Amino acid sequence: APPFTFGEYMDILRGQVRDSVAWLGERPGILHVRRHLAATPLLKGLPDFRPLRIEMLRAEKLDALLDILNRIEEKYGVMPSAE
């Protein structure tokens, strides 16, 4: 099977965020998932990613975290090279 596109991976991450919030509630769900998002291998090595990573770690609301993920997809839009 062909690899997922960057957009498909971002859809999966957004789904995991929503699932975590649905399962645990907004605040605990965000606390649970944001550290995993910030460390995901998908986002490692992206240029100038540090400010967005810090924003993810500080996000406290579902809408804010989803906005950050949307901005990441808009900014990087393609699967980073694994070189």
Secondary structure, DSSP 8 states (H G I E B T S, - for coil): -----HHHHHHHHHHHHHHHHHHH-HHHHHHHHHHHHHH-GGGTT-TT-HHHHHHHHH--SHHHHHHHHHHHHHHH-S-----
